[in-house]
């Protein structure tokens, strides 16, 4: 099985740390980055595609819904989605 590449975005560090530890224990999952706000997550997605994004709805700068809209635009532009 190929590795599943994951970003985690949440403004609560303790949540990100806890979830990261749980996911790291799974051999087929790889966390490729974390973000503390929506803008940071969008910038990460511009640099490298992830298979899965786990994000908080209530984040500073861009909330989870706005962030999802930006990620969809990036994915369409990069032809990640058809």
PDB file of N, CA, C and O in Angstrom:
ATOM      1  N   UNK A   1       0.844  -1.182   0.000  1.00  0.00           N
ATOM      2  CA  UNK A   1       0.000   0.000   0.000  1.00  0.00           C
ATOM      3  C   UNK A   1       0.888   1.244   0.000  1.00  0.00           C
ATOM      4  O   UNK A   1       1.852   1.323   0.762  1.00  0.00           O
ATOM      5  N   UNK A   2       0.565   2.207  -0.848  1.00  0.00           N
ATOM      6  CA  UNK A   2       1.298   3.471  -0.884  1.00  0.00           C
ATOM      7  C   UNK A   2       1.010   4.283   0.369  1.00  0.00           C
ATOM      8  O   UNK A   2      -0.022   4.117   1.019  1.00  0.00           O
ATOM      9  N   UNK A   3       1.950   5.166   0.689  1.00  0.00           N
ATOM     10  CA  UNK A   3       1.749   6.053   1.827  1.00  0.00           C
ATOM     11  C   UNK A   3       0.666   7.076   1.500  1.00  0.00           C
ATOM     12  O   UNK A   3       0.564   7.552   0.369  1.00  0.00           O
ATOM     13  N   UNK A   4      -0.126   7.401   2.489  1.00  0.00           N
ATOM     14  CA  UNK A   4      -1.135   8.439   2.382  1.00  0.00           C
ATOM     15  C   UNK A   4      -0.519   9.706   2.972  1.00  0.00           C
ATOM     16  O   UNK A   4      -0.175   9.736   4.153  1.00  0.00           O
ATOM     17  N   UNK A   5      -0.378  10.758   2.152  1.00  0.00           N
ATOM     18  CA  UNK A   5       0.254  12.008   2.574  1.00  0.00           C
ATOM     19  C   UNK A   5      -0.788  12.921   3.207  1.00  0.00           C
ATOM     20  O   UNK A   5      -1.852  13.153   2.634  1.00  0.00           O
ATOM     21  N   UNK A   6      -0.473  13.438   4.401  1.00  0.00           N
ATOM     22  CA  UNK A   6      -1.459  14.159   5.203  1.00  0.00           C
ATOM     23  C   UNK A   6      -0.925  15.507   5.671  1.00  0.00           C
ATOM     24  O   UNK A   6       0.236  15.628   6.063  1.00  0.00           O
ATOM     25  N   UNK A   7      -1.796  16.527   5.624  1.00  0.00           N
ATOM     26  CA  UNK A   7      -1.583  17.808   6.306  1.00  0.00           C
ATOM     27  C   UNK A   7      -2.575  17.888   7.452  1.00  0.00           C
ATOM     28  O   UNK A   7      -3.709  17.422   7.338  1.00  0.00           O
ATOM     29  N   UNK A   8      -2.145  18.479   8.552  1.00  0.00           N
ATOM     30  CA  UNK A   8      -3.037  18.751   9.681  1.00  0.00           C
ATOM     31  C   UNK A   8      -3.009  20.259   9.914  1.00  0.00           C
ATOM     32  O   UNK A   8      -1.940  20.862  10.004  1.00  0.00           O
ATOM     33  N   UNK A   9      -4.192  20.860  10.012  1.00  0.00           N
ATOM     34  CA  UNK A   9      -4.283  22.296  10.259  1.00  0.00           C
ATOM     35  C   UNK A   9      -5.241  22.557  11.421  1.00  0.00           C
ATOM     36  O   UNK A   9      -6.425  22.225  11.360  1.00  0.00           O
ATOM     37  N   UNK A  10      -4.706  23.150  12.464  1.00  0.00           N
ATOM     38  CA  UNK A  10      -5.502  23.503  13.641  1.00  0.00           C
ATOM     39  C   UNK A  10      -4.704  24.524  14.433  1.00  0.00           C
ATOM     40  O   UNK A  10      -3.478  24.440  14.495  1.00  0.00           O
ATOM     41  N   UNK A  11      -5.385  25.483  15.036  1.00  0.00           N
ATOM     42  CA  UNK A  11      -4.690  26.500  15.805  1.00  0.00           C
ATOM     43  C   UNK A  11      -4.446  26.077  17.254  1.00  0.00           C
ATOM     44  O   UNK A  11      -3.964  26.880  18.053  1.00  0.00           O
ATOM     45  N   UNK A  12      -4.764  24.848  17.602  1.00  0.00           N
ATOM     46  CA  UNK A  12      -4.514  24.314  18.943  1.00  0.00           C
ATOM     47  C   UNK A  12      -3.373  23.293  18.861  1.00  0.00           C
ATOM     48  O   UNK A  12      -3.557  22.166  18.399  1.00  0.00           O
ATOM     49  N   UNK A  13      -2.207  23.714  19.315  1.00  0.00           N
ATOM     50  CA  UNK A  13      -0.998  22.892  19.183  1.00  0.00           C
ATOM     51  C   UNK A  13      -1.148  21.526  19.850  1.00  0.00           C
ATOM     52  O   UNK A  13      -0.656  20.531  19.318  1.00  0.00           O
ATOM     53  N   UNK A  14      -1.799  21.459  20.971  1.00  0.00           N
ATOM     54  CA  UNK A  14      -1.926  20.185  21.683  1.00  0.00           C
ATOM     55  C   UNK A  14      -2.741  19.174  20.868  1.00  0.00           C
ATOM     56  O   UNK A  14      -2.464  17.975  20.902  1.00  0.00           O
ATOM     57  N   UNK A  15      -3.744  19.665  20.140  1.00  0.00           N
ATOM     58  CA  UNK A  15      -4.525  18.782  19.274  1.00  0.00           C
ATOM     59  C   UNK A  15      -3.667  18.258  18.128  1.00  0.00           C
ATOM     60  O   UNK A  15      -3.682  17.065  17.827  1.00  0.00           O
ATOM     61  N   UNK A  16      -2.928  19.148  17.497  1.00  0.00           N
ATOM     62  CA  UNK A  16      -2.065  18.762  16.372  1.00  0.00           C
ATOM     63  C   UNK A  16      -1.029  17.740  16.836  1.00  0.00           C
ATOM     64  O   UNK A  16      -0.792  16.740  16.159  1.00  0.00           O
ATOM     65  N   UNK A  17      -0.417  17.992  17.986  1.00  0.00           N
ATOM     66  CA  UNK A  17       0.593  17.072  18.511  1.00  0.00           C
ATOM     67  C   UNK A  17      -0.008  15.699  18.812  1.00  0.00           C
ATOM     68  O   UNK A  17       0.573  14.675  18.452  1.00  0.00           O
ATOM     69  N   UNK A  18      -1.162  15.673  19.466  1.00  0.00           N
ATOM     70  CA  UNK A  18      -1.805  14.409  19.808  1.00  0.00           C
ATOM     71  C   UNK A  18      -2.219  13.617  18.580  1.00  0.00           C
ATOM     72  O   UNK A  18      -1.964  12.416  18.493  1.00  0.00           O
ATOM     73  N   UNK A  19      -2.849  14.283  17.641  1.00  0.00           N
ATOM     74  CA  UNK A  19      -3.280  13.611  16.414  1.00  0.00           C
ATOM     75  C   UNK A  19      -2.072  13.133  15.606  1.00  0.00           C
ATOM     76  O   UNK A  19      -2.096  12.047  15.027  1.00  0.00           O
ATOM     77  N   UNK A  20      -1.028  13.941  15.572  1.00  0.00           N
ATOM     78  CA  UNK A  20       0.185  13.556  14.851  1.00  0.00           C
ATOM     79  C   UNK A  20       0.775  12.271  15.421  1.00  0.00           C
ATOM     80  O   UNK A  20       1.184  11.389  14.665  1.00  0.00           O
ATOM     81  N   UNK A  21       0.823  12.158  16.722  1.00  0.00           N
ATOM     82  CA  UNK A  21       1.365  10.955  17.359  1.00  0.00           C
ATOM     83  C   UNK A  21       0.534   9.726  17.024  1.00  0.00           C
ATOM     84  O   UNK A  21       1.087   8.657  16.766  1.00  0.00           O
ATOM     85  N   UNK A  22      -0.768   9.864  17.025  1.00  0.00           N
ATOM     86  CA  UNK A  22      -1.650   8.742  16.682  1.00  0.00           C
ATOM     87  C   UNK A  22      -1.427   8.320  15.233  1.00  0.00           C
ATOM     88  O   UNK A  22      -1.299   7.131  14.940  1.00  0.00           O
ATOM     89  N   UNK A  23      -1.380   9.294  14.333  1.00  0.00           N
ATOM     90  CA  UNK A  23      -1.230   8.976  12.907  1.00  0.00           C
ATOM     91  C   UNK A  23       0.157   8.431  12.573  1.00  0.00           C
ATOM     92  O   UNK A  23       0.288   7.566  11.707  1.00  0.00           O
ATOM     93  N   UNK A  24       1.188   8.925  13.245  1.00  0.00           N
ATOM     94  CA  UNK A  24       2.547   8.451  12.992  1.00  0.00           C
ATOM     95  C   UNK A  24       2.709   6.969  13.329  1.00  0.00           C
ATOM     96  O   UNK A  24       3.604   6.307  12.803  1.00  0.00           O
ATOM     97  N   UNK A  25       1.861   6.455  14.188  1.00  0.00           N
ATOM     98  CA  UNK A  25       1.937   5.043  14.578  1.00  0.00           C
ATOM     99  C   UNK A  25       1.458   4.114  13.464  1.00  0.00           C
ATOM    100  O   UNK A  25       1.661   2.902  13.533  1.00  0.00           O
ATOM    101  N   UNK A  26       0.826   4.678  12.446  1.00  0.00           N
ATOM    102  CA  UNK A  26       0.329   3.891  11.324  1.00  0.00           C
ATOM    103  C   UNK A  26       1.361   3.920  10.196  1.00  0.00           C
ATOM    104  O   UNK A  26       1.701   4.997   9.705  1.00  0.00           O
ATOM    105  N   UNK A  27       1.861   2.766   9.782  1.00  0.00           N
ATOM    106  CA  UNK A  27       2.955   2.746   8.804  1.00  0.00           C
ATOM    107  C   UNK A  27       2.600   3.285   7.424  1.00  0.00           C
ATOM    108  O   UNK A  27       3.497   3.706   6.693  1.00  0.00           O
ATOM    109  N   UNK A  28       1.339   3.289   7.044  1.00  0.00           N
ATOM    110  CA  UNK A  28       0.952   3.756   5.710  1.00  0.00           C
ATOM    111  C   UNK A  28       0.537   5.231   5.686  1.00  0.00           C
ATOM    112  O   UNK A  28       0.114   5.739   4.648  1.00  0.00           O
ATOM    113  N   UNK A  29       0.658   5.919   6.830  1.00  0.00           N
ATOM    114  CA  UNK A  29       0.303   7.331   6.904  1.00  0.00           C
ATOM    115  C   UNK A  29       1.560   8.168   7.119  1.00  0.00           C
ATOM    116  O   UNK A  29       2.422   7.808   7.921  1.00  0.00           O
ATOM    117  N   UNK A  30       1.660   9.288   6.399  1.00  0.00           N
ATOM    118  CA  UNK A  30       2.813  10.175   6.545  1.00  0.00           C
ATOM    119  C   UNK A  30       2.332  11.617   6.627  1.00  0.00           C
ATOM    120  O   UNK A  30       1.709  12.126   5.695  1.00  0.00           O
ATOM    121  N   UNK A  31       2.623  12.263   7.735  1.00  0.00           N
ATOM    122  CA  UNK A  31       2.284  13.680   7.898  1.00  0.00           C
ATOM    123  C   UNK A  31       3.386  14.482   7.214  1.00  0.00           C
ATOM    124  O   UNK A  31       4.556  14.410   7.591  1.00  0.00           O
ATOM    125  N   UNK A  32       2.989  15.241   6.209  1.00  0.00           N
ATOM    126  CA  UNK A  32       3.979  16.013   5.458  1.00  0.00           C
ATOM    127  C   UNK A  32       4.017  17.480   5.876  1.00  0.00           C
ATOM    128  O   UNK A  32       4.848  18.246   5.390  1.00  0.00           O
ATOM    129  N   UNK A  33       3.110  17.871   6.783  1.00  0.00           N
ATOM    130  CA  UNK A  33       3.134  19.238   7.263  1.00  0.00           C
ATOM    131  C   UNK A  33       1.980  19.542   8.189  1.00  0.00           C
ATOM    132  O   UNK A  33       0.952  18.864   8.190  1.00  0.00           O
ATOM    133  N   UNK A  34       2.182  20.588   8.981  1.00  0.00           N
ATOM    134  CA  UNK A  34       1.122  21.078   9.861  1.00  0.00           C
ATOM    135  C   UNK A  34       1.037  22.589   9.695  1.00  0.00           C
ATOM    136  O   UNK A  34       2.010  23.252   9.338  1.00  0.00           O
ATOM    137  N   UNK A  35      -0.143  23.107   9.963  1.00  0.00           N
ATOM    138  CA  UNK A  35      -0.369  24.543   9.850  1.00  0.00           C
ATOM    139  C   UNK A  35      -1.177  25.015  11.051  1.00  0.00           C
ATOM    140  O   UNK A  35      -2.001  24.273  11.587  1.00  0.00           O
ATOM    141  N   UNK A  36      -0.937  26.253  11.468  1.00  0.00           N
ATOM    142  CA  UNK A  36      -1.660  26.809  12.609  1.00  0.00           C
ATOM    143  C   UNK A  36      -2.795  27.735  12.186  1.00  0.00           C
ATOM    144  O   UNK A  36      -3.559  28.213  13.026  1.00  0.00           O
ATOM    145  N   UNK A  37      -2.904  27.986  10.887  1.00  0.00           N
ATOM    146  CA  UNK A  37      -4.021  28.788  10.374  1.00  0.00           C
ATOM    147  C   UNK A  37      -4.285  28.407   8.923  1.00  0.00           C
ATOM    148  O   UNK A  37      -3.488  27.711   8.294  1.00  0.00           O
ATOM    149  N   UNK A  38      -5.402  28.867   8.410  1.00  0.00           N
ATOM    150  CA  UNK A  38      -5.807  28.500   7.064  1.00  0.00           C
ATOM    151  C   UNK A  38      -4.880  29.012   5.977  1.00  0.00           C
ATOM    152  O   UNK A  38      -4.645  28.321   4.985  1.00  0.00           O
ATOM    153  N   UNK A  39      -4.358  30.200   6.149  1.00  0.00           N
ATOM    154  CA  UNK A  39      -3.445  30.758   5.151  1.00  0.00           C
ATOM    155  C   UNK A  39      -2.193  29.909   5.035  1.00  0.00           C
ATOM    156  O   UNK A  39      -1.707  29.652   3.934  1.00  0.00           O
ATOM    157  N   UNK A  40      -1.677  29.480   6.162  1.00  0.00           N
ATOM    158  CA  UNK A  40      -0.480  28.629   6.167  1.00  0.00           C
ATOM    159  C   UNK A  40      -0.757  27.296   5.455  1.00  0.00           C
ATOM    160  O   UNK A  40       0.102  26.788   4.734  1.00  0.00           O
ATOM    161  N   UNK A  41      -1.936  26.740   5.655  1.00  0.00           N
ATOM    162  CA  UNK A  41      -2.291  25.487   4.991  1.00  0.00           C
ATOM    163  C   UNK A  41      -2.358  25.672   3.473  1.00  0.00           C
ATOM    164  O   UNK A  41      -1.853  24.835   2.724  1.00  0.00           O
ATOM    165  N   UNK A  42      -2.966  26.746   3.024  1.00  0.00           N
ATOM    166  CA  UNK A  42      -3.045  27.013   1.582  1.00  0.00           C
ATOM    167  C   UNK A  42      -1.637  27.122   0.996  1.00  0.00           C
ATOM    168  O   UNK A  42      -1.374  26.593  -0.084  1.00  0.00           O
ATOM    169  N   UNK A  43      -0.737  27.800   1.697  1.00  0.00           N
ATOM    170  CA  UNK A  43       0.642  27.926   1.218  1.00  0.00           C
ATOM    171  C   UNK A  43       1.326  26.562   1.135  1.00  0.00           C
ATOM    172  O   UNK A  43       2.080  26.306   0.196  1.00  0.00           O
ATOM    173  N   UNK A  44       1.072  25.690   2.101  1.00  0.00           N
ATOM    174  CA  UNK A  44       1.623  24.335   2.052  1.00  0.00           C
ATOM    175  C   UNK A  44       1.094  23.573   0.842  1.00  0.00           C
ATOM    176  O   UNK A  44       1.848  22.888   0.150  1.00  0.00           O
ATOM    177  N   UNK A  45      -0.210  23.697   0.594  1.00  0.00           N
ATOM    178  CA  UNK A  45      -0.821  22.990  -0.533  1.00  0.00           C
ATOM    179  C   UNK A  45      -0.280  23.479  -1.866  1.00  0.00           C
ATOM    180  O   UNK A  45      -0.216  22.711  -2.826  1.00  0.00           O
ATOM    181  N   UNK A  46       0.109  24.742  -1.936  1.00  0.00           N
ATOM    182  CA  UNK A  46       0.705  25.265  -3.165  1.00  0.00           C
ATOM    183  C   UNK A  46       2.078  24.642  -3.426  1.00  0.00           C
ATOM    184  O   UNK A  46       2.512  24.534  -4.573  1.00  0.00           O
ATOM    185  N   UNK A  47       2.753  24.236  -2.353  1.00  0.00           N
ATOM    186  CA  UNK A  47       4.084  23.654  -2.480  1.00  0.00           C
ATOM    187  C   UNK A  47       4.045  22.153  -2.752  1.00  0.00           C
ATOM    188  O   UNK A  47       4.850  21.639  -3.529  1.00  0.00           O
ATOM    189  N   UNK A  48       3.107  21.448  -2.112  1.00  0.00           N
ATOM    190  CA  UNK A  48       3.072  19.990  -2.230  1.00  0.00           C
ATOM    191  C   UNK A  48       1.662  19.465  -2.000  1.00  0.00           C
ATOM    192  O   UNK A  48       0.995  19.832  -1.033  1.00  0.00           O
ATOM    193  N   UNK A  49       1.233  18.619  -2.885  1.00  0.00           N
ATOM    194  CA  UNK A  49      -0.088  18.017  -2.809  1.00  0.00           C
ATOM    195  C   UNK A  49      -0.141  16.993  -1.676  1.00  0.00           C
ATOM    196  O   UNK A  49       0.820  16.262  -1.435  1.00  0.00           O
ATOM    197  N   UNK A  50      -1.269  16.954  -0.993  1.00  0.00           N
ATOM    198  CA  UNK A  50      -1.529  15.937   0.022  1.00  0.00           C
ATOM    199  C   UNK A  50      -2.709  15.090  -0.429  1.00  0.00           C
ATOM    200  O   UNK A  50      -3.547  15.538  -1.213  1.00  0.00           O
ATOM    201  N   UNK A  51      -2.765  13.874   0.069  1.00  0.00           N
ATOM    202  CA  UNK A  51      -3.902  13.003  -0.219  1.00  0.00           C
ATOM    203  C   UNK A  51      -5.063  13.284   0.719  1.00  0.00           C
ATOM    204  O   UNK A  51      -6.224  13.060   0.377  1.00  0.00           O
ATOM    205  N   UNK A  52      -4.732  13.782   1.915  1.00  0.00           N
ATOM    206  CA  UNK A  52      -5.738  14.026   2.945  1.00  0.00           C
ATOM    207  C   UNK A  52      -5.360  15.274   3.727  1.00  0.00           C
ATOM    208  O   UNK A  52      -4.196  15.474   4.074  1.00  0.00           O
ATOM    209  N   UNK A  53      -6.361  16.115   4.002  1.00  0.00           N
ATOM    210  CA  UNK A  53      -6.160  17.295   4.844  1.00  0.00           C
ATOM    211  C   UNK A  53      -7.149  17.209   5.996  1.00  0.00           C
ATOM    212  O   UNK A  53      -8.357  17.090   5.792  1.00  0.00           O
ATOM    213  N   UNK A  54      -6.620  17.271   7.197  1.00  0.00           N
ATOM    214  CA  UNK A  54      -7.450  17.296   8.397  1.00  0.00           C
ATOM    215  C   UNK A  54      -7.370  18.712   8.927  1.00  0.00           C
ATOM    216  O   UNK A  54      -6.294  19.176   9.305  1.00  0.00           O
ATOM    217  N   UNK A  55      -8.511  19.411   8.959  1.00  0.00           N
ATOM    218  CA  UNK A  55      -8.463  20.810   9.367  1.00  0.00           C
ATOM    219  C   UNK A  55      -9.615  21.195  10.263  1.00  0.00           C
ATOM    220  O   UNK A  55     -10.698  20.612  10.227  1.00  0.00           O
ATOM    221  N   UNK A  56      -9.336  22.196  11.063  1.00  0.00           N
ATOM    222  CA  UNK A  56     -10.309  22.773  11.988  1.00  0.00           C
ATOM    223  C   UNK A  56     -11.168  23.772  11.216  1.00  0.00           C
ATOM    224  O   UNK A  56     -10.672  24.460  10.324  1.00  0.00           O
ATOM    225  N   UNK A  57     -12.433  23.850  11.551  1.00  0.00           N
ATOM    226  CA  UNK A  57     -13.295  24.832  10.895  1.00  0.00           C
ATOM    227  C   UNK A  57     -13.019  26.230  11.430  1.00  0.00           C
ATOM    228  O   UNK A  57     -13.093  27.201  10.676  1.00  0.00           O
ATOM    229  N   UNK A  58     -12.703  26.351  12.709  1.00  0.00           N
ATOM    230  CA  UNK A  58     -12.461  27.662  13.324  1.00  0.00           C
ATOM    231  C   UNK A  58     -10.969  27.911  13.473  1.00  0.00           C
ATOM    232  O   UNK A  58     -10.364  27.560  14.486  1.00  0.00           O
ATOM    233  N   UNK A  59     -10.382  28.528  12.439  1.00  0.00           N
ATOM    234  CA  UNK A  59      -8.965  28.886  12.463  1.00  0.00           C
ATOM    235  C   UNK A  59      -8.825  30.355  12.100  1.00  0.00           C
ATOM    236  O   UNK A  59      -9.696  30.926  11.444  1.00  0.00           O
ATOM    237  N   UNK A  60      -7.723  30.967  12.528  1.00  0.00           N
ATOM    238  CA  UNK A  60      -7.495  32.361  12.140  1.00  0.00           C
ATOM    239  C   UNK A  60      -7.108  32.489  10.663  1.00  0.00           C
ATOM    240  O   UNK A  60      -6.745  31.511  10.010  1.00  0.00           O
ATOM    241  N   UNK A  61      -7.195  33.694  10.171  1.00  0.00           N
ATOM    242  CA  UNK A  61      -6.854  34.115   8.798  1.00  0.00           C
ATOM    243  C   UNK A  61      -7.816  33.543   7.769  1.00  0.00           C
ATOM    244  O   UNK A  61      -8.529  34.310   7.122  1.00  0.00           O
ATOM    245  N   UNK A  62      -7.867  32.239   7.593  1.00  0.00           N
ATOM    246  CA  UNK A  62      -8.875  31.582   6.756  1.00  0.00           C
ATOM    247  C   UNK A  62      -9.480  30.467   7.591  1.00  0.00           C
ATOM    248  O   UNK A  62      -8.755  29.635   8.137  1.00  0.00           O
ATOM    249  N   UNK A  63     -10.804  30.442   7.694  1.00  0.00           N
ATOM    250  CA  UNK A  63     -11.411  29.342   8.444  1.00  0.00           C
ATOM    251  C   UNK A  63     -11.410  28.074   7.580  1.00  0.00           C
ATOM    252  O   UNK A  63     -11.017  28.110   6.414  1.00  0.00           O
ATOM    253  N   UNK A  64     -11.844  26.978   8.154  1.00  0.00           N
ATOM    254  CA  UNK A  64     -11.796  25.705   7.453  1.00  0.00           C
ATOM    255  C   UNK A  64     -12.604  25.672   6.170  1.00  0.00           C
ATOM    256  O   UNK A  64     -12.205  25.025   5.202  1.00  0.00           O
ATOM    257  N   UNK A  65     -13.730  26.358   6.149  1.00  0.00           N
ATOM    258  CA  UNK A  65     -14.564  26.385   4.949  1.00  0.00           C
ATOM    259  C   UNK A  65     -13.880  27.195   3.850  1.00  0.00           C
ATOM    260  O   UNK A  65     -13.813  26.754   2.702  1.00  0.00           O
ATOM    261  N   UNK A  66     -13.377  28.371   4.198  1.00  0.00           N
ATOM    262  CA  UNK A  66     -12.656  29.190   3.225  1.00  0.00           C
ATOM    263  C   UNK A  66     -11.415  28.461   2.718  1.00  0.00           C
ATOM    264  O   UNK A  66     -11.088  28.514   1.533  1.00  0.00           O
ATOM    265  N   UNK A  67     -10.742  27.791   3.619  1.00  0.00           N
ATOM    266  CA  UNK A  67      -9.541  27.039   3.263  1.00  0.00           C
ATOM    267  C   UNK A  67      -9.877  25.920   2.277  1.00  0.00           C
ATOM    268  O   UNK A  67      -9.142  25.697   1.315  1.00  0.00           O
ATOM    269  N   UNK A  68     -10.962  25.233   2.509  1.00  0.00           N
ATOM    270  CA  UNK A  68     -11.397  24.166   1.605  1.00  0.00           C
ATOM    271  C   UNK A  68     -11.691  24.721   0.217  1.00  0.00           C
ATOM    272  O   UNK A  68     -11.356  24.090  -0.786  1.00  0.00           O
ATOM    273  N   UNK A  69     -12.311  25.891   0.151  1.00  0.00           N
ATOM    274  CA  UNK A  69     -12.585  26.518  -1.142  1.00  0.00           C
ATOM    275  C   UNK A  69     -11.278  26.828  -1.878  1.00  0.00           C
ATOM    276  O   UNK A  69     -11.175  26.597  -3.083  1.00  0.00           O
ATOM    277  N   UNK A  70     -10.279  27.351  -1.154  1.00  0.00           N
ATOM    278  CA  UNK A  70      -8.991  27.643  -1.775  1.00  0.00           C
ATOM    279  C   UNK A  70      -8.300  26.371  -2.243  1.00  0.00           C
ATOM    280  O   UNK A  70      -7.733  26.333  -3.335  1.00  0.00           O
ATOM    281  N   UNK A  71      -8.348  25.333  -1.420  1.00  0.00           N
ATOM    282  CA  UNK A  71      -7.708  24.061  -1.793  1.00  0.00           C
ATOM    283  C   UNK A  71      -8.370  23.492  -3.043  1.00  0.00           C
ATOM    284  O   UNK A  71      -7.687  22.950  -3.912  1.00  0.00           O
ATOM    285  N   UNK A  72      -9.681  23.610  -3.142  1.00  0.00           N
ATOM    286  CA  UNK A  72     -10.379  23.122  -4.333  1.00  0.00           C
ATOM    287  C   UNK A  72      -9.922  23.895  -5.574  1.00  0.00           C
ATOM    288  O   UNK A  72      -9.700  23.303  -6.630  1.00  0.00           O
ATOM    289  N   UNK A  73      -9.783  25.218  -5.444  1.00  0.00           N
ATOM    290  CA  UNK A  73      -9.308  26.020  -6.570  1.00  0.00           C
ATOM    291  C   UNK A  73      -7.894  25.613  -6.979  1.00  0.00           C
ATOM    292  O   UNK A  73      -7.593  25.503  -8.167  1.00  0.00           O
ATOM    293  N   UNK A  74      -7.041  25.395  -6.000  1.00  0.00           N
ATOM    294  CA  UNK A  74      -5.662  24.968  -6.286  1.00  0.00           C
ATOM    295  C   UNK A  74      -5.682  23.609  -6.984  1.00  0.00           C
ATOM    296  O   UNK A  74      -4.976  23.396  -7.970  1.00  0.00           O
ATOM    297  N   UNK A  75      -6.495  22.698  -6.464  1.00  0.00           N
ATOM    298  CA  UNK A  75      -6.566  21.347  -7.035  1.00  0.00           C
ATOM    299  C   UNK A  75      -7.055  21.374  -8.475  1.00  0.00           C
ATOM    300  O   UNK A  75      -6.533  20.648  -9.321  1.00  0.00           O
ATOM    301  N   UNK A  76      -8.043  22.197  -8.760  1.00  0.00           N
ATOM    302  CA  UNK A  76      -8.540  22.300 -10.135  1.00  0.00           C
ATOM    303  C   UNK A  76      -7.491  22.912 -11.056  1.00  0.00           C
ATOM    304  O   UNK A  76      -7.301  22.454 -12.182  1.00  0.00           O
ATOM    305  N   UNK A  77      -6.816  23.944 -10.574  1.00  0.00           N
ATOM    306  CA  UNK A  77      -5.787  24.601 -11.377  1.00  0.00           C
ATOM    307  C   UNK A  77      -4.615  23.654 -11.644  1.00  0.00           C
ATOM    308  O   UNK A  77      -4.056  23.640 -12.741  1.00  0.00           O
ATOM    309  N   UNK A  78      -4.254  22.874 -10.647  1.00  0.00           N
ATOM    310  CA  UNK A  78      -3.135  21.931 -10.785  1.00  0.00           C
ATOM    311  C   UNK A  78      -3.570  20.612 -11.419  1.00  0.00           C
ATOM    312  O   UNK A  78      -2.755  19.707 -11.601  1.00  0.00           O
ATOM    313  N   UNK A  79      -4.845  20.506 -11.752  1.00  0.00           N
ATOM    314  CA  UNK A  79      -5.419  19.293 -12.345  1.00  0.00           C
ATOM    315  C   UNK A  79      -5.316  18.079 -11.414  1.00  0.00           C
ATOM    316  O   UNK A  79      -5.118  16.950 -11.863  1.00  0.00           O
ATOM    317  N   UNK A  80      -5.456  18.341 -10.092  1.00  0.00           N
ATOM    318  CA  UNK A  80      -5.509  17.244  -9.132  1.00  0.00           C
ATOM    319  C   UNK A  80      -6.891  16.617  -9.134  1.00  0.00           C
ATOM    320  O   UNK A  80      -7.057  15.435  -8.830  1.00  0.00           O
ATOM    321  N   UNK A  81      -7.893  17.440  -9.486  1.00  0.00           N
ATOM    322  CA  UNK A  81      -9.278  16.978  -9.541  1.00  0.00           C
ATOM    323  C   UNK A  81      -9.772  17.086 -10.973  1.00  0.00           C
ATOM    324  O   UNK A  81      -9.364  17.988 -11.705  1.00  0.00           O
ATOM    325  N   UNK A  82     -10.631  16.190 -11.370  1.00  0.00           N
ATOM    326  CA  UNK A  82     -11.189  16.237 -12.715  1.00  0.00           C
ATOM    327  C   UNK A  82     -12.690  16.262 -12.652  1.00  0.00           C
ATOM    328  O   UNK A  82     -13.351  16.302 -13.690  1.00  0.00           O
TER     329      UNK A  82
END
